[in-house]
Amino acid sequence: MTLGPDTLDALGADLRAAGFTVDGVAELLGEQAYAALGRGVWWPAARVAGGADPLSTLVRLFLLGAQVPRARLEGTFPTVSLDALLAGGVLETVDGSVRAALDIRPHSDGARDFLVVSDQAAALRGGPLRRDHVLGIGGASMSLARAVVRTPVRRALDLGTGCGIQALHLDGHCEQIVGTDTNERALMLAAATARLNGMSWDLRSGSLFEPVAGERFDLIVSNPPFVIGSGVSDYEYRDSGVAGDGVCRTLVEQVGDHLNPGGTAQIMANWIVREGDWRDRVREWLAGTGLHAWVVQRELADPVSYVSLWLADAGESQDQTARRGGAWLDWFAEQGITGIGMGLISLRRPVEGEAPEQILEEITAADELVTGAEVEAFFARRGYLRATSDAALLAARLSTAPVFLEQQSLPGPDGWQQVGAAVRRPGGPGAVIGVDEVLTALLAGCRGEVPLGTLIALLAAHHRVDADALAEVALPEVREAISRGILYQAQ
C-alpha cells in the first residue's frame, strides 16, 4: 500500500460520507445479518446489501470481498481517484471488475467511530496468507482492548501494534503513543489506520523493547505473536520465531524496565502447561520483576484444539494443514506439553517502598469479563488492603456492593438442607466468596454506618463467642471480600 496523505484523507472522507460506520452498516444489514457477519457468516449480508447505493457497494467491496464493476465505483468514491486506489494497492482489478486488496472496516469504541486497515482474511481471498499478513480486528485484540485501563496518561507503548487497533483505543486517553512492530507491512497499514482517523502515532520498527531502549511509559499494552510452537516463523502475526512461550516470558521479565513508577502493563499471553499447576510457570516469569501482578487464565486448550485453531486461519490446503499440524503436535509431545494456557497478564510497577504482590487465578466464566475498570479497581483494592492494618480495618465503616446470596441445598428426609452458600458480585471477574451464617450476617450489616469492629462485637454477643476470637477469624474473610469488590470502605 503506497497512498499519500492527501489520498488517504480523500478516501476517509468518501467512506464516511457514504455512512460506512458501525451504525451505518448495522442499519443497512439489519440485526440478524449484521450479527451473522460478525460470526464470519457472509451470505445473509450479501443477500441484503445488493443495492447500487455507495454504502451497499462498500459493504460488498470491503466486508464481503465481492467484485464490483468499475463504473459503479465512480459514484462510490466521488473524491478520491480510483486510479490512485488501484495504484496504491487498496483496490485491484480482476476479470475486468474491481475488488478490494485490503480490508478496511468500521470500528467503534462505544464513543467514537474508526476505520481500520488490515489484510483480508483467507476466507475472502482464497489460498494461503502471505507471510507478512497483517491481522485485522480479532478476538484477542478486542479482549485486550476491553481489558486495558483507560485512566488518562502521558506516554503509552503499543508493542506489536499490527494494524494499530490498540493504538486507536489508546488515542482517547494517552497524550503520546509509540507503536512498534517487526513487520514493516504492519507499520505501513498502522500508519494508514492512523491517518484515516486523523491521528498521529510514533511508529517504529524493531523487536520487543529494542525500538524504545532507555525509554519509560505510563502504560504498555501488547498483543504479541504469542502462539506456542517450535520456533519456526511461518506467519509473522502469530509466530515470534522464539520456541515455546519464550516471547511472553521475555516481555514479562523486561517490561518493568520500561514502566514509570505506578505505570501499568497489560499483555495478552499464552503459556505452556505440563504436569502440575499452570501458575508455577508464570510465577517463574514474575520472579525478580518486582512488579505487582494479576494474572488471569481465561482458557486452557488441549494441543489438538490449540493447533487446529491457529491452522484454520491460514488458508492452507488440506495436505499442508495436515503436515504442519502433525509436526506441531509431534513437537508438543516431545516437549511434554499437555495444554496451553491463554489469558491476560496485568502488571503494575510499585511506587517506592511497596513490596510486589502477585495473584494468579483462573476465571473462565463468559459473564466474568476482565475489563479495564475491573483491572484498575483490582489494583486499587489490593493497594488499600496493603495500606490498611487490621486495627484500621476494624475501625472502618464498610459497605456491601450490590451482590447476590446464592445458596445450594439438597433434598433430605426433613426437606431441603443447605449444604453451601456464596456471595457473588454480578459481572465481577472472580468476584465470589463462600459464606457461612456469621459472614452472611456480617455482610448484611455492612451498610457504611457502623464500624466493622462494632458489628463483629454485636455478632459475637449474639452467638455467645469471644469478640476478639471472632475478629481474628473474620478479618481474613473480610479482606478477601474487599479484594473481590464485595465490600468497600464507605466515604
C-alpha positions as CSV (number, residue, x, y, z in Angstrom):
1,M,0.0,0.0,0.0
2,T,1.5,3.3,-1.1
3,L,-1.0,6.0,-0.6
4,G,-0.1,9.6,0.1
5,P,-1.7,11.5,3.0
6,D,-4.0,13.5,0.7
7,T,-5.3,10.4,-1.0
8,L,-5.9,8.8,2.4
9,D,-7.7,11.9,3.6
10,A,-9.9,11.8,0.5
11,L,-10.6,8.1,0.9
12,G,-11.6,8.6,4.5
13,A,-14.0,11.4,3.5
14,D,-15.7,9.3,0.9
15,L,-16.1,6.3,3.3
16,R,-17.7,8.5,6.0
17,A,-19.9,10.4,3.5
18,A,-21.3,7.0,2.4
19,G,-22.2,6.1,6.0
20,F,-19.5,3.4,6.3
21,T,-19.6,3.3,10.1
22,V,-20.6,0.6,12.6
23,D,-24.1,2.0,13.0
24,G,-24.5,2.7,9.2
25,V,-23.5,-0.9,8.3
26,A,-25.7,-2.4,11.1
27,E,-28.7,-0.4,10.0
28,L,-28.2,-1.4,6.3
29,L,-27.8,-5.1,7.0
30,G,-30.3,-5.5,9.8
31,E,-29.8,-7.1,13.2
32,Q,-29.6,-10.7,12.1
33,A,-27.4,-10.3,9.0
34,Y,-25.1,-8.0,10.9
35,A,-24.7,-10.4,13.8
36,A,-24.1,-13.3,11.3
37,L,-21.4,-11.2,9.6
38,G,-19.7,-10.7,13.0
39,R,-19.6,-14.5,13.3
40,G,-18.0,-14.9,9.8
41,V,-21.2,-15.9,8.0
42,W,-21.3,-13.7,5.0
43,W,-24.2,-14.8,2.8
44,P,-27.0,-13.1,4.8
45,A,-25.2,-9.8,4.4
46,A,-24.7,-10.4,0.7
47,R,-28.4,-11.0,0.3
48,V,-29.4,-7.6,1.7
49,A,-26.5,-5.5,0.5
50,G,-27.3,-5.7,-3.2
51,G,-28.2,-2.1,-3.8
52,A,-26.4,0.3,-6.0
53,D,-26.0,3.0,-3.3
54,P,-22.5,3.8,-2.1
55,L,-22.9,2.1,1.3
56,S,-24.1,-1.2,-0.1
57,T,-21.2,-1.1,-2.6
58,L,-18.7,-0.5,0.1
59,V,-20.0,-3.4,2.2
60,R,-19.8,-5.8,-0.7
61,L,-16.3,-4.5,-1.7
62,F,-14.5,-4.3,1.7
63,L,-16.6,-6.6,4.0
64,L,-17.7,-9.3,1.6
65,G,-14.8,-9.5,-0.8
66,A,-17.0,-9.2,-3.8
67,Q,-16.0,-8.0,-7.3
68,V,-17.7,-4.7,-8.3
69,P,-17.9,-3.2,-11.8
70,R,-15.7,-0.2,-12.1
71,A,-18.5,2.1,-13.3
72,R,-20.4,1.6,-10.1
73,L,-17.4,2.7,-8.1
74,E,-17.2,6.1,-9.8
75,G,-20.2,7.2,-7.6
76,T,-19.0,5.4,-4.6
77,F,-15.7,7.3,-4.5
78,P,-16.6,10.8,-5.7
79,T,-13.5,12.5,-4.1
80,V,-10.6,10.0,-4.3
81,S,-9.2,8.8,-7.7
82,L,-9.9,5.1,-8.5
83,D,-6.6,5.0,-10.3
84,A,-4.9,6.2,-7.1
85,L,-6.6,3.5,-5.1
86,L,-5.6,0.9,-7.7
87,A,-2.0,2.1,-7.9
88,G,-1.8,2.3,-4.1
89,G,-2.8,-1.2,-3.5
90,V,-6.2,-0.6,-1.9
91,L,-8.1,-2.0,-4.9
92,E,-7.2,-4.4,-7.7
93,T,-8.7,-5.4,-11.0
94,V,-9.9,-9.0,-11.6
95,D,-11.6,-10.1,-14.8
96,G,-12.5,-6.6,-15.8
97,S,-14.0,-5.8,-12.4
98,V,-12.6,-4.3,-9.2
99,R,-12.2,-5.9,-5.8
100,A,-10.6,-4.8,-2.5
101,A,-7.0,-5.7,-2.0
102,L,-7.2,-4.6,1.7
103,D,-9.6,-5.0,4.5
104,I,-11.0,-1.6,5.5
105,R,-13.8,-1.8,8.0
106,P,-15.6,0.5,10.5
107,H,-15.0,0.0,14.2
108,S,-16.2,1.8,17.4
109,D,-15.1,2.0,21.0
110,G,-18.6,3.0,22.0
111,A,-18.0,6.7,21.8
112,R,-16.1,7.2,18.6
113,D,-16.1,5.7,15.1
114,F,-12.9,4.5,13.5
115,L,-11.7,3.0,10.2
116,V,-9.2,0.1,10.5
117,V,-6.9,-1.0,7.7
118,S,-5.6,-4.6,7.6
119,D,-5.1,-7.5,5.2
120,Q,-8.1,-9.6,4.1
121,A,-8.7,-12.9,5.9
122,A,-8.1,-16.1,4.0
123,A,-11.8,-16.7,3.8
124,L,-12.2,-13.7,1.5
125,R,-9.0,-14.2,-0.6
126,G,-8.7,-17.9,-1.0
127,G,-5.3,-19.6,-0.8
128,P,-2.7,-19.3,2.0
129,L,-1.9,-16.0,3.6
130,R,1.2,-14.1,2.9
131,R,4.0,-14.5,5.5
132,D,3.8,-10.8,6.5
133,H,-0.1,-10.9,6.7
134,V,-1.5,-8.2,9.0
135,L,-4.4,-9.3,11.1
136,G,-7.4,-7.1,11.4
137,I,-9.8,-6.9,14.4
138,G,-9.9,-10.3,16.1
139,G,-10.9,-11.9,19.4
140,A,-7.6,-11.5,21.1
141,S,-7.2,-7.8,20.1
142,M,-10.7,-7.0,21.3
143,S,-10.2,-8.9,24.6
144,L,-7.1,-6.7,25.2
145,A,-8.8,-3.5,24.2
146,R,-11.6,-4.3,26.6
147,A,-9.2,-5.0,29.5
148,V,-6.9,-2.0,29.1
149,V,-7.0,0.5,31.9
150,R,-8.3,3.8,30.5
151,T,-7.0,6.2,33.1
152,P,-5.5,9.2,31.2
153,V,-1.7,9.1,30.9
154,R,1.0,10.9,29.1
155,R,3.0,8.2,27.3
156,A,1.8,4.8,26.1
157,L,3.5,2.0,24.2
158,D,1.7,-0.4,21.9
159,L,4.3,-3.2,21.4
160,G,3.4,-5.3,18.4
161,T,0.9,-2.8,17.1
162,G,-0.1,-4.8,14.0
163,C,-2.9,-2.8,12.2
164,G,-3.0,-0.3,15.1
165,I,-6.2,-1.4,16.8
166,Q,-4.8,-0.9,20.3
167,A,-3.3,2.5,19.4
168,L,-6.7,3.6,18.2
169,H,-8.2,2.9,21.6
170,L,-5.2,4.4,23.4
171,D,-5.6,7.7,21.4
172,G,-8.6,8.7,23.5
173,H,-6.6,8.8,26.8
174,C,-2.9,9.0,26.0
175,E,-1.0,12.1,25.0
176,Q,1.8,10.3,23.2
177,I,1.6,6.9,21.6
178,V,4.6,4.8,20.4
179,G,3.7,1.8,18.3
180,T,6.3,-0.9,17.4
181,D,6.4,-4.0,15.2
182,T,8.9,-6.2,13.5
183,N,6.6,-6.4,10.4
184,E,7.2,-3.5,8.1
185,R,3.9,-4.1,6.3
186,A,2.1,-3.9,9.7
187,L,3.7,-0.5,10.3
188,M,2.6,0.7,6.9
189,L,-1.0,-0.3,7.5
190,A,-1.0,1.1,11.0
191,A,0.1,4.4,9.6
192,A,-2.8,4.3,7.1
193,T,-5.2,3.5,10.0
194,A,-3.8,6.4,12.0
195,R,-4.2,8.8,9.0
196,L,-7.7,7.7,8.2
197,N,-8.7,8.5,11.8
198,G,-6.9,11.9,12.0
199,M,-4.3,10.5,14.5
200,S,-0.6,10.7,14.7
201,W,1.5,7.9,16.3
202,D,5.2,7.4,16.6
203,L,5.6,4.1,14.7
204,R,9.0,2.3,15.0
205,S,10.4,-0.9,13.6
206,G,12.1,-3.5,15.8
207,S,11.8,-6.5,18.1
208,L,10.5,-6.4,21.7
209,F,11.9,-3.4,23.5
210,E,14.7,-2.6,21.1
211,P,13.0,0.4,19.5
212,V,12.3,2.0,22.9
213,A,15.6,1.2,24.6
214,G,16.1,3.5,27.6
215,E,12.5,4.9,27.5
216,R,9.8,4.6,30.0
217,F,6.0,4.7,29.7
218,D,2.9,5.1,31.9
219,L,1.1,2.4,30.0
220,I,2.3,-0.5,27.9
221,V,0.0,-2.8,26.0
222,S,0.9,-5.8,23.9
223,N,-0.9,-8.4,21.8
224,P,2.3,-10.1,20.6
225,P,2.8,-13.1,18.3
226,F,2.3,-15.4,21.3
227,V,1.4,-18.6,19.6
228,I,3.4,-21.5,21.1
229,G,5.5,-23.6,18.7
230,S,8.9,-24.9,17.9
231,G,10.3,-21.6,16.9
232,V,9.6,-21.7,13.2
233,S,8.2,-18.4,11.8
234,D,5.6,-19.3,9.1
235,Y,3.4,-16.2,9.7
236,E,4.6,-13.1,11.4
237,Y,1.2,-12.3,13.0
238,R,1.3,-15.5,15.1
239,D,4.9,-16.8,15.2
240,S,7.5,-14.9,17.1
241,G,10.4,-17.1,15.9
242,V,11.1,-17.9,19.6
243,A,10.5,-21.5,20.8
244,G,7.7,-22.3,23.3
245,D,6.4,-19.4,25.3
246,G,9.7,-17.5,25.3
247,V,8.4,-14.3,23.8
248,C,5.8,-13.9,26.5
249,R,8.3,-14.7,29.2
250,T,10.7,-12.1,27.8
251,L,8.0,-9.4,27.7
252,V,7.1,-10.0,31.3
253,E,10.7,-10.1,32.5
254,Q,11.7,-6.9,30.7
255,V,8.6,-4.7,30.8
256,G,9.3,-3.3,34.3
257,D,12.4,-1.6,33.0
258,H,10.2,0.5,30.7
259,L,7.4,1.4,33.2
260,N,7.3,4.6,35.2
261,P,6.5,4.2,38.9
262,G,2.8,3.4,39.2
263,G,2.8,2.5,35.5
264,T,0.7,-0.4,34.1
265,A,1.5,-3.1,31.5
266,Q,-1.1,-5.4,30.1
267,I,-0.1,-8.4,27.9
268,M,-2.2,-11.0,26.1
269,A,-0.2,-14.2,26.6
270,N,-0.1,-18.0,26.1
271,W,1.9,-20.3,28.4
272,I,3.0,-23.9,28.3
273,V,1.2,-26.3,30.7
274,R,2.8,-29.6,31.7
275,E,2.2,-31.6,34.8
276,G,1.4,-29.6,37.9
277,D,-0.1,-26.2,38.4
278,W,0.0,-23.7,35.5
279,R,0.7,-20.9,38.0
280,D,4.1,-22.3,38.7
281,R,5.4,-21.5,35.2
282,V,4.1,-17.9,35.1
283,R,5.3,-17.3,38.6
284,E,8.8,-18.1,37.3
285,W,8.4,-15.3,34.8
286,L,7.3,-12.9,37.5
287,A,10.0,-13.8,40.0
288,G,12.5,-11.0,40.2
289,T,10.4,-8.4,38.3
290,G,9.4,-6.5,41.4
291,L,6.0,-5.9,39.8
292,H,2.5,-6.2,41.2
293,A,0.7,-8.7,39.0
294,W,-2.8,-10.0,38.4
295,V,-2.7,-13.0,36.0
296,V,-6.0,-14.4,34.8
297,Q,-6.1,-17.7,32.8
298,R,-9.2,-17.4,30.7
299,E,-8.9,-20.7,28.9
300,L,-6.9,-24.0,28.9
301,A,-6.7,-25.6,25.5
302,D,-5.6,-29.1,24.7
303,P,-2.9,-29.4,21.9
304,V,-5.2,-30.6,19.2
305,S,-7.7,-27.8,19.8
306,Y,-5.0,-25.2,20.0
307,V,-3.2,-26.3,16.8
308,S,-6.5,-26.6,14.9
309,L,-7.5,-23.0,16.0
310,W,-4.3,-21.5,14.5
311,L,-4.2,-23.6,11.4
312,A,-7.8,-22.7,10.5
313,D,-6.9,-19.1,9.8
314,A,-4.0,-19.7,7.4
315,G,-6.0,-20.7,4.3
316,E,-3.6,-23.6,3.5
317,S,-4.6,-26.7,1.6
318,Q,-5.7,-29.8,3.5
319,D,-2.4,-31.6,2.8
320,Q,-0.4,-28.6,4.0
321,T,-2.6,-28.3,7.1
322,A,-2.2,-32.0,7.9
323,R,1.6,-31.9,7.5
324,R,2.0,-28.7,9.5
325,G,-0.4,-29.8,12.2
326,G,1.2,-33.2,12.6
327,A,4.7,-31.7,13.0
328,W,3.3,-29.2,15.5
329,L,1.6,-31.9,17.6
330,D,4.8,-34.0,17.5
331,W,6.8,-31.1,18.9
332,F,4.2,-30.7,21.7
333,A,4.5,-34.4,22.6
334,E,8.4,-34.2,22.6
335,Q,8.2,-31.2,25.0
336,G,5.7,-32.9,27.3
337,I,3.1,-30.2,26.7
338,T,-0.3,-31.3,27.8
339,G,-2.1,-28.0,27.5
340,I,-1.8,-24.3,26.6
341,G,-3.0,-21.6,29.0
342,M,-4.4,-18.4,27.5
343,G,-5.1,-15.2,29.3
344,L,-4.2,-11.7,30.4
345,I,-1.2,-10.6,32.4
346,S,-1.7,-7.2,34.1
347,L,1.3,-5.7,35.8
348,R,2.0,-2.5,37.7
349,R,5.3,-1.0,38.8
350,P,5.1,-0.3,42.6
351,V,5.8,3.1,43.9
352,E,8.8,3.4,46.2
353,G,8.6,1.3,49.3
354,E,5.9,-1.1,48.1
355,A,6.5,-4.8,48.1
356,P,5.3,-6.6,45.0
357,E,2.1,-8.6,45.3
358,Q,1.3,-11.2,42.6
359,I,-2.0,-13.0,42.3
360,L,-2.6,-15.7,39.7
361,E,-6.1,-17.3,39.2
362,E,-8.3,-19.0,36.7
363,I,-11.5,-17.1,35.7
364,T,-13.3,-18.8,32.8
365,A,-17.0,-17.8,33.1
366,A,-18.2,-15.9,30.0
367,D,-20.1,-13.4,32.1
368,E,-17.0,-12.6,34.2
369,L,-15.0,-10.4,31.7
370,V,-11.8,-8.7,32.7
371,T,-12.4,-5.1,31.8
372,G,-10.2,-2.0,32.2
373,A,-12.4,-0.8,35.0
374,E,-12.1,-4.1,36.9
375,V,-8.3,-4.2,36.5
376,E,-7.9,-0.7,37.8
377,A,-10.3,-1.4,40.7
378,F,-8.4,-4.7,41.5
379,F,-5.1,-2.9,41.9
380,A,-6.7,-0.1,43.9
381,R,-8.4,-2.7,46.3
382,R,-5.1,-4.5,46.7
383,G,-3.4,-1.2,47.5
384,Y,-6.0,-0.4,50.1
385,L,-5.5,-3.7,51.8
386,R,-1.7,-3.4,51.9
387,A,-2.0,0.0,53.4
388,T,-4.8,-0.8,56.0
389,S,-3.9,-2.5,59.2
390,D,-6.3,-4.9,61.0
391,A,-6.9,-2.2,63.6
392,A,-7.7,0.4,61.0
393,L,-10.0,-2.1,59.2
394,L,-11.9,-2.8,62.4
395,A,-12.4,1.0,62.8
396,A,-13.6,1.4,59.2
397,R,-17.2,1.7,58.1
398,L,-17.7,-0.8,55.3
399,S,-20.5,-1.1,52.7
400,T,-21.5,-4.2,50.8
401,A,-21.7,-3.8,47.0
402,P,-24.8,-5.0,45.1
403,V,-24.4,-8.7,45.4
404,F,-26.4,-12.0,45.3
405,L,-26.6,-14.5,48.0
406,E,-26.5,-18.0,46.4
407,Q,-27.5,-21.0,48.4
408,Q,-27.0,-24.7,47.5
409,S,-29.4,-27.2,49.1
410,L,-30.0,-30.9,48.7
411,P,-33.3,-32.7,49.4
412,G,-33.3,-34.8,52.6
413,P,-35.6,-36.6,55.0
414,D,-36.6,-33.2,56.6
415,G,-36.9,-31.3,53.3
416,W,-34.3,-29.1,51.7
417,Q,-31.0,-29.0,53.6
418,Q,-28.5,-26.2,52.8
419,V,-25.0,-27.5,52.0
420,G,-23.3,-24.4,50.9
421,A,-23.6,-20.7,50.2
422,A,-21.7,-18.0,48.4
423,V,-22.0,-14.2,47.8
424,R,-21.4,-13.1,44.2
425,R,-20.9,-9.6,42.7
426,P,-22.6,-9.9,39.3
427,G,-20.2,-9.4,36.4
428,G,-17.1,-9.1,38.5
429,P,-14.3,-11.5,37.4
430,G,-13.7,-14.0,40.2
431,A,-16.0,-11.8,42.5
432,V,-17.4,-14.6,44.6
433,I,-16.7,-15.9,48.2
434,G,-18.1,-18.7,50.2
435,V,-20.0,-17.7,53.3
436,D,-21.4,-19.2,56.4
437,E,-24.2,-17.9,58.7
438,V,-22.0,-15.5,60.5
439,L,-20.3,-14.0,57.5
440,T,-23.6,-13.7,55.7
441,A,-24.9,-11.7,58.7
442,L,-21.8,-9.6,58.8
443,L,-22.1,-8.7,55.1
444,A,-25.8,-7.8,55.6
445,G,-24.8,-5.4,58.4
446,C,-22.1,-3.6,56.4
447,R,-24.1,-0.5,55.3
448,G,-21.5,2.1,55.9
449,E,-23.0,3.2,59.2
450,V,-21.2,1.2,61.9
451,P,-17.5,0.4,62.3
452,L,-16.6,-3.2,61.4
453,G,-15.3,-3.9,64.9
454,T,-18.7,-2.9,66.4
455,L,-20.5,-5.2,64.0
456,I,-18.2,-8.1,64.9
457,A,-18.8,-7.4,68.6
458,L,-22.6,-7.5,68.2
459,L,-22.4,-10.8,66.2
460,A,-20.1,-12.3,68.9
461,A,-22.6,-11.4,71.6
462,H,-25.4,-12.9,69.6
463,H,-23.6,-16.1,69.1
464,R,-22.1,-16.0,72.6
465,V,-18.5,-16.2,71.4
466,D,-15.4,-14.1,72.2
467,A,-15.3,-10.9,70.1
468,D,-11.5,-11.0,69.7
469,A,-11.6,-14.6,68.6
470,L,-14.4,-13.9,66.1
471,A,-12.5,-10.9,64.7
472,E,-9.4,-13.0,64.2
473,V,-11.4,-15.5,62.1
474,A,-13.5,-12.8,60.3
475,L,-10.8,-10.4,59.2
476,P,-9.2,-12.7,56.5
477,E,-12.7,-13.2,55.1
478,V,-13.4,-9.5,55.2
479,R,-10.1,-8.8,53.4
480,E,-11.0,-11.4,50.7
481,A,-14.4,-9.8,50.3
482,I,-12.7,-6.4,49.8
483,S,-10.2,-7.9,47.3
484,R,-13.2,-9.2,45.3
485,G,-15.0,-5.9,45.3
486,I,-17.8,-7.3,47.5
487,L,-17.0,-5.0,50.4
488,Y,-15.6,-1.4,50.2
489,Q,-14.9,1.4,52.7
490,A,-17.8,3.9,52.8
491,Q,-16.9,7.5,52.4
